[in-house]
Amino acid sequence: MSPELEKCSRSLLVCEKSNFTKEKSRYDIHVSKHYFNYKVSIVIPECASLPASIAGVINSFNSYYRVRDLPIYKLLEEEFLEKVVKKGQFYALSYNTRIDEDNTIAFLPSGQLILSVDKDTYEQLGLEGKPSQYKHRKVLRYVVTIDLTDKLMSPGAKRYQRLITSLKEWVPIKCDLMISSKMTAAEEDGGVLQNLLSQYSFEEHRPTLHTHTLKEMPCPSLHSTDRHGDEKSCDPHHFLEWLGAVSMDISSDNEASSFLSTYVCPDPQSLMSHGLLCTVTGFLIPEDIYSLLLELRRYFDEPKFTSWLSMTVHGFVDSPVSWGTTEHGFLKSGENFYNFVCFRNQDYWLHMATGSHDGCPP
Amino acid sequence: METDVKSKLPSEHADVLGVQSQGTKQAELFTSSFLKRSLPHARGSLDDQLLRKAVVLEYNNPKKVKAKRKKAKGLNARERRELKVFQIKPEHHRYSLFLPLHELWKQYIRDLCNGLKPESNPQTIQQKFLKADLHGAVLTVVRSRCPTYVGSTGILVQEMKHVFKIITKEDKLKVIPKRNSVFSVEIDGFVSHIYGSKFELRSSERSAKKFKARGTIDL
């Protein structure tokens, strides 16, 4: 086969089945490594309204700030670096920048700064970086990864000075940022962040919550012991398709008279009288999502009509990383999401999906 | 006629003159050698030259002995490298030593451009710059395909065909290749960017080179 044909765009889906109570299950690592999350959508069949406990957890989600035109070197100044960035749990992502066109900046909670820049900016920046993995003939994109917790990057060192000079004088990068920092009241660092933000125009946002009740629609009946390829069980692709149709409010009746959608509910199915679709959008951090997942596991402590519920977490389409430091790009779509299906007996199914310009999910 | 010349002198005349005439053969040899020496260019045989020609016999061309002049060949590259003519010794690696050179260069450029006024047309300055000598200018690397070169600043000490040698404020001699880099030269508020890839010529050859106008240049 000719080499051009071999390199066609592909999307990946990784499926995992395990139990929450097993020690070896790595669901918590998968959740915590997916740093930048945009939307969480929960589908609970046979549920009329959002349970109070889940609503309570969602209300306690961390609020995030959106700053306009913040010069990046301000976040690398000595005081801010020591007190906020290096303490961990500092997330920042540039807003309104496209990953395949503009310069994108991300601060990871592990103390790393990722700059995904185009060729001209890279040549002027003067910082060492690697060419992007997703290139065609010429390299048009470079990724600069800087470990701020490194000893060589401590304030006063030559490399730190060069980084500051580069971002201050040679290429002053300014962008809109979304910042989320889980600072507890006990730590005084919050003051530093507020000080910095008050010099620029910023807004504080809370994650928005939408609830929608689904009425009288077929839904697949899933059993935790279903095996892939079994005739009776539901294929992950079809299940995820149905989930997507439900969250987009697309009818999956497949009537002969309707030309809009041919999505169908996968077999085996049962009719549910009502169901709940709940969506939370915003700049969500993995810690909050983990607490939501724990709360959803506790949903089955009381007997319920349904045997399963599903939670889908979508990542930012324009984020430079997907899981951990795996590089993420945008070809036809920049999807990177994962989906939990939790069962009554604490079993779970985990599906992780990525688009074409992305590494394989862990 | 020849026989008359070569014939013997009559004995009476020989006694009066005090000359002894030689024999026929000796006389022949003597005559031919005398004629050869006297004639300006001895081309071909003597008979052709002398037949029906008048020759001035006193015209004697002293043959100059040319002293053999040795041409100065010049050193080739290997000898130059051995003699280290172009190397600057480490004790001379001091920024302060080259500051007077920089002042000289500024003067030279100002004279070249007839005094750099703020109203001067950048185009004319650019044309002059292309032919100017840059030794002593303060160069800064603004863009480069290799990120570590970006930001190097210093006074240009030597310009070779492919490389700039600059001395930085920290008294370091840096060698920066011209290819795939953009340098900036600043004088009196005029900043010029030099695309090194197009500048890979010896400074002496650059004054004769015609540069094409290009829209944009990608590194």
Boltz contact constraints between the chains, C-beta under 6 A:
constraints:
  - contact:
      token1: [A, 123]
      token2: [B, 143]
      max_distance: 6.0
  - contact:
      token1: [A, 123]
      token2: [B, 219]
      max_distance: 6.0
  - contact:
      token1: [A, 124]
      token2: [B, 143]
      max_distance: 6.0
  - contact:
      token1: [A, 126]
      token2: [B, 147]
      max_distance: 6.0
  - contact:
      token1: [A, 126]
      token2: [B, 150]
      max_distance: 6.0
  - contact:
      token1: [A, 126]
      token2: [B, 151]
      max_distance: 6.0
  - contact:
      token1: [A, 127]
      token2: [B, 147]
      max_distance: 6.0
  - contact:
      token1: [A, 128]
      token2: [B, 147]
      max_distance: 6.0
